Amino acid sequence: MKSVCLSCQESSEIDLPWNYHPRCSRNLFGSPRPPRVPFGTVDVVAEAQKMVGKMSISGVQPKLSVIHDHKRHELAVAERGGLYILKPPTERFESLPENENLCMNIAAAYGIEVPPHGLLPLSDGTLAYVVKRFDRLEDGSKLQQEDFQQLLQTDDKYDGSYEKIANFLKTQSSVPGLDLLRLFERALLFYALANGDAHLKNFSLVKKEEVGYQLSPAYDVLNSRLVLPEEKEDMCLSVGGKRNRLTQKDFLRLSEHFGLTRKQVDTSLTRLNELKSAAERMIEESLLKVSLKKRFLELFRERMARIL
């Protein structure tokens, strides 16, 4: 019987005792098997409410800052210095952990940099999403990071556009050419994934000693239309003044504003087209329930047809 890894979600012919490839567990947790989570969904929500105002993690979804206690080989809540963010399932939004892990895996398959991530069973058997913080070093020290709501000095995280982010990157990124290409490919894929909640706080600059300021790895990537079927706009950050019914022409104009060459754009579109069958397989083999898989595939195919 095939086992499915809760990180990469690839099936394995051999038994995976903890539902993790050893390599995936090492990448995420630094050990060949994942840690135990000694609390359930209700506990996570209760702890998250206690930590409001004490942690630097924003957003409305309950989440906890945690560390890997290697002696006990389990996750433990940390007010400060947490190396991981743990997001439990919620009654309000269906299958968020499975949704986010799937979308992050598709992003990685497209070549977008994402932090190590995966799913973990809580003590009540439900699956939570866990992601390693890219703004923390192993000793707990923090890298300098600012999101684009802060950088663009706006009170509304939805008041923005990909062009505004690009304009900032052109002058403030240490690697503007690379970051503009990264941003363009995220715009393409986020549209294809129906990630309509990719707002300004979901894009950041992070400072690394060897490079300087650059676009951070992608995070909080999910199919928001599955979560919010009534969502009115396809993109919350505009592309050429548009947020709905985008086509390849809109993205081509966006690439011109970014200053990308046609060869770069064609390469990005070709790689996206090559991803199509693999992404569809990942959706079909995901841990989402059948009705959500069907809807995800419908959205993905319709969006891909528009931009390819």
N, C-alpha and C positions, 0 to 999 in steps of 0.2 A: 504493500500500500504506500502511495506517495505521501511524503510530508511536505508541508509548505513553510518556508522560512518567513517569520513574522517581520523581518527587516526588508530584505529584497523582494519577498513574496514570490520567489521562484520555487517551483516544485523540485523535489529531490527524490531520486529512486531509492536512496538509502534513508534509514530512519534518522530523524533529527530529534534526539531525546528532549531537548528544550525548545523545539520548534525554531531553532536558529542554526544557520551555518556557523561553524566555529569562526570563520573569517569575518562574518558579519557581526558576530558578538564582540570579537576583538576590536573591530573598527569602531564600534559604538561604545563598548563598556571596558575595553582593555583586558578582557578575560575571555576564554573560549566558551563560556556559558553565561547567559544573561543573569542578572541579579533577580532576587525575589522582591516582590512588592508586598509589604506586610499590611497594607490597608486597602479598603474598597472604595467604590465610587462615592458613597455617602461621606466617608472620611475625608476624601480629597476635597469635596465641596466645602465641608466644614472647616478644614484647615485653610483653604484658599480664602474663605471669608475672614478668618482671623488675621491673615497676612495682608489684607488690603491696606495699602498705604505703606507697607514695610518692604515690598518687593518692587523691583523696577520693571516688572512684566506688565504690560498694559493689555487692554482688551476686555471684552465682556465674558468670554468663555472662562469657566473655572479652570485654573491651572496652578501648578505648584513648582517652586524652585526646589530641586532635590540634588543630593550628592549620592555617589556610589560608596557605601560603607563596605570596604573590601573585607574587613574582618568578619562581619556578619553576612557578607555577600548579599546585601539587600539595599534598596533605595531608602534614603532617609530625608525628611524635610529639612531644608536649610533656609533660614531667613536671609543669610548673606553667603556669598561665595559659592552658590549652587552652580554645578557644571551642566545640569540638565533641566529641561522644562518638561513637566508631565501634564498631559491634558487628558482628562477622563471623558467617557461618553456622557452625553446629556440627554434628558428626556425631550427637551425643546427641539434639538437639532439631531436628526437621525444619522447615525454612523459617521460622525465627524472624524474619529481616529482613523478608521479604515479609509475614508475619503482622503484625508491629508497624506497619509503614508503612501497611498497609491499615486497621488498627484506629484509628490516629491520624487517618487521612483521614476515616473515618466519624465519629469524635468531632468533628472540625472541622466536618463537614457538619451536625452536630446543634447547633452553636453553642458547643461547649466550646472554651475557649482552649487551644491547643497550640503548642509552639515549632516553628519551621521545621524540616522533616525531609525525608528522601528516601532513595533507594537509590543506591549507587554501585558500579560494577564494580571489584573488586580486580584486581591484575595477573594473577591466575590465571583471571580471567573470572567468578568467583563474585560474587554480589551481597552487599554489606554494608549495614547500616542506619546512617545518620548523622543526628544531631540536634544542633541548635544549643543550647548551654547557656543557659537563661534566667536563671541566677544569675551570669552574667558580662557585663560591659560590653565594648565594642569594644576598649578599652585594656587589657583583661585583668583589671581590678579586679573584685572579687567583691561581689555583693550579699549582704546578711545573709539566710540561709535556714536553717530548721530543720524537719526532718521530724517527723511525729507520734509516732514511737517516742520521739524525744527529748523532745518537748513533753509527752507523757503519762507520761514517765518509767517506761517498762516495758522489761524485758529481752527481751521476746518481741514481735517485729513482727506476729505473728498474734493477739496477745492484745488485741483491741480491737473496737469497734463503731462504726457510723456515728453513733450517739447520743453516744458519748464525744467524737468529733471535733466534733460539733455543739455540745456543751456548752462546749468550749474556744473555739470560734469566737464564741459568743455574748458572751463576756467579753473576748476578746483580739484579735479581728479589728478593723481600723479601719473595715471595711465589712461588719458582721455580716449584715445583711439580704441583701446581694448574695452573700456567700460561702455562706450557708446554702442559697440557691437553686442556686448552682453545685454544691454538694456533693450536693444532692438529684438533680440531673440526671446527675451522674456515677454515683451509685448506680444509677439507672435504666438508663443506657446500659451500664455495666460488667456488669450482670446480663444484659442483652440480648446483649452480645458474648461471654458466657461467659468473662469476665475474672475467673476465680476466684482470682487471685494478687495482687489489689489490696490489699496489706497496708499497715500504718501508715507504712512508709518510702516508700510511693508517694503520700503526701499531704504537702504542705509548706506552711508560711507563708514568704513572701518579703517583705522590706521594700523598698518603693519610696519615694523621696523625696516625690513628689507625693501619695501616698496613705497610706503607712504600711504596716502589716502586713496582708497579704491572702493568700488561697489562691493558691498558685502555679499556673501552667499545668499541665495534665495531662501525665503522662509515664509511660513503661513500660506502655503500654496494649496488651494483646494477648489473643487468644483462647487462654487457658491450657489449655482442654479439648482443643484440637487437639494441643497439645504433650504433655499428660499425660492420656491417655484414662482412666487409672485414678483421676484426681482424685475424691476422695470428696465434697467439698463444693462447692456452686455459688458461694458467696461466702466468702472467708476472714475478712472483717469482718462481724459479725452485724447483722441488721436485726430489731429487736424480739426479740432472743434467738434468731433463726433464721438458718441458713446454707444451707438447702436448700428446694426447692419453694416459693419465694416467689411470692406472688400480688399483684394490685393492692391488695388490702386491707392487706397488710403495708407497702407503700410509702405508702399513704394514712395509716396510723398513724405512719409515720416522718415524713411531712410535718407532721403535727400536733405531733410532738415538736420539730420544727425551728421551728414557729411560722409556717409558710407559710399563705397564704390559699388557699381552694379555687380561686379564679380563677387564682392562680399555678400550682397543681398541674394544673388542667385545661389550661392553656396548654402546660405542659411535656409532658403526655401527648399532646396534640394534635400538637405539633411532632414528637414521637417517632413517632407514627403516620404523619405525613406523610413522615418520613424512610425509612420501611420499604422502599418500592419503589426508592428511590435507593440505599439501603444494599445491597439484594439485587443490584442491577446492579453496584455496585462490587465485591462479592464475586465475582460471576460473571466480571467482566472483570479480576480481579486476576491477579497472577503466581503465585498458588498453583497447585499441580497439581490436576487434576480431582477426585481423591478427597478432597482437603482442602477444596476449594470446596464439594463436595456435603455434607460433614459440617458445615462452617461454616454453610451455609444451613439445614440441619436444626436445628441448635442455636439459631440466630438466630430462626427462625420459631416454634419451640416456646417459647422464652423470651418473645418478643414477645406471643404469644397469652396467656401467663399474666399479663402486666402491663397489657395493653390490653383 
